[in-house]
Amino acid sequence: MDTEVRSKAFEEFTAAAGAVMNPEIAEWKEQGGGVVGYFCSHVPTEVLTAAGLLPFRMRGTGSTATELSDAFFSNINCSFVRHTFNLALQGDYDFLDGLVCVNSCDHVRRVYDNWKRNLTTPFLRIISMPKKVEDAQVGWYRDEVTLLKDAVEKHFRVVISDEQLWEAIRLHNRTRRLQRVLYELRKSEAPPLTGAQTLAVMVAGTAMPRRRYNELLEALLESLRGVNGQQNYRARLMVVGGELDDPGYLEVIEEQGGLVVADALCFGSKAMWNLVDEEASDPTEALARYYIQGQPSCPRMHGDQPRRVAFLMDMVREFRVDGVVGERMMFCDLWCVEHYMNDLDLKEAGVPFISFDREYNASAKGQLRTRIQAFLETMGK
Amino acid sequence: MIVGGCDVGSTTGKAVVLNETAILSHFIVPSTTKPERTARMVMEEAVKMAGLSSVDDLAYIVGTGYGRLKVSFAHDNVSEITCHARGAHWLNPAVRTVVDIGGQDCKVMALDERGRVLEFVMNDKCAAGTGRFFEAMARVLGCGLEGISSLANQGGSPATISSQCSVFAESEVVTLINEGVDLADIIAGINHAVAKRLSSMVRRVGLAEELTLTGGCSKNQGLARALEQKLGVSVRTLSQDPQIAGAVGAALIASEKVKA
């Protein structure tokens, strides 16, 4: 019974992570629900939920070519934005009722510009996010959250009360709590699920109605209770990086015997490690504080690398990680020097580290395999 | 215990037959399009040379190189990073930095005193600094790979080749030929361009003496001298053909695994 629940849940999560559209979104649309896409971990999606919309985190999943989008980008733009925009030009994102972009990086910023010129998604917005994590920046972002709320109210003809915002915050926090429980299971000597499976569960959380997702995840957690899992692995690894949404990459790593027991990824721990403060007096302030200071830090934030590396070290200790693997998309400006610094700091702390460059879609698997195999061998595992 | 190491590379396949601490035989073949076939061919030749009747006489075989997953008769496979390091270190125990220049990749490994890899950096994404690059240049210059190795020594002022990319570097070389630049200077320039790239890789892992070269391109004397100039250290030689260093390392690991 439990194995059935478990495999059905993994199936549904993997399917949601493996495509852009899924039956849950299709049904939501059929019932008249609106879907708003968003880029990046810093968009206050609770605002969209409070408006009765389904937030969908943008991906280029399933894209095999960029010949349509290449005409709109330069040859130094990353493959994530080129693949995602290619899907949009093909019509795969016609189901969106809106898109919220944020200036997380210059590559994503250009998606907004290109989208505005070439597509007709009704509600298109770009949020201006500050580059530091002090209280002054929280104040700035609070204004942006309010402006977003106002724009959503106006366009979708809804009212978003403080109480609705709190309800959305509680709902999103529930997801975060459940996902945190899933991660805690991987602290054991024999984690009941792989890193690839975990990533599929996390990606699915950005691609379906939240209440439904929470239900499915609760059922999965129940079925995993007391399950003894992966024991024949060579080493416990943690993956650090940005926009990695393809469990296939983690599968390549895990095939070599490096079980991914933890991560610091946008779709991973970053999305749920901390909670929005439900005790705060004002919901927009609570959201701003969470997305600027509360969430594990992003390399786009100036001067915050020591806090990021401290987070990595905490994860290394808590999950008894043997080695850390840094991933970086080709042409990603944010992560290039970040991994150089990670290398210095982790080595100083005696933690083995390796980084690899990749493209958005999982090509060049042979090269990744060789590096991971060599990394495990250098660790003596 | 007689064991075997098989390094299936993009350009050549290498095999070594090892008996405890003695290399009984080694062999090198040009790679075919099927790694399994290349591996079988080279292993069978090495086994014959060692005076054995068949590959099955080997107690344990470790495969390495980019085709290592396709060697069905190997008992295990280990990355070429680990194998080149182990092999080079066994052939010259003073070695602490290994620069492997293969057919289509190049890598640098920093070793500890036991020949275990501490750090490594690889270029397997493009032809820069690999055998493919030298092959292309030898073709354009009409001097053969032997010429790239020997003629460079006469080069007084190496031509500057600024392109990182082999395709664009080839264009630069054609331009230099048409401008009447001396062949020896062009060849020296080619070797210097590759040495520049390799030396930056060496600096990434940290240079520690002694340094040695492995892989097919390590036989290029012009490259070795250029690298010495760039890094300010001597390139040490190995007691066997450096091209078999990976297969030697694989055989050594086979020896360990069969006892375990």
Interface residues (C-beta under 8 A of the other chain):
Chain A: D357 A364 G366 Q367 T370 R371 Q373 A374 E377 T378 G380
Chain B: Y66 V78 S79 E80 I81 T82 R116 V117 L118 E119 F120 M122 D124 K125
